[in-house]
Amino acid sequence: MRRIRTTTLTAGALALAGVAATCVALAPAATAASQGCVVTSITTGEYESQGTIRTKAASSCSDINLTYSYNTTSRTYDYYAGRYKKSTGWVTGAKRYVQAYDGYHSINDSTYWLLTDLSSGTQFSVASLLEGGDNVQITH
């Protein structure tokens, strides 16, 4: 009888140790997930002007990625440019305006990386070439 109890206690202790190890192994994954990209909705400004102003999140995404666009006029596309605030004022990113049809765009498609290597805490927005007022989502 004594031997069975020892085996049972040993098995129980090993099971608890396994659960503890699993919890420790999951902790880094949860931290990595919380540092993932942030999705922000913006109403675009007109040519060379900013619409809704947002702040670059402290995340694992260093770019301002256009991941959804909807032109609010009858056209099914527009051209979009990322704008950001420098100490001297607002500027349009080096990529300038990129054409995007209504719908979702892949975060992995460099066509839609409106601004690259933007530092967290920097204010940014999006401008439309043809007119403002479009709805876009930026992943950053």
Secondary structure as UniProt FT lines:
FT   HELIX           2..34
FT   STRAND          39..43
FT   TURN            47..48
FT   STRAND          54..55
FT   STRAND          64..70
FT   STRAND          77..86
FT   TURN            87..88
FT   STRAND          89..92
FT   TURN            94..95
FT   STRAND          98..101
FT   STRAND          103..104
FT   TURN            107..108
FT   HELIX           110..112
FT   STRAND          113..115
FT   TURN            120..121
FT   STRAND          123..128
FT   STRAND          135..139
//
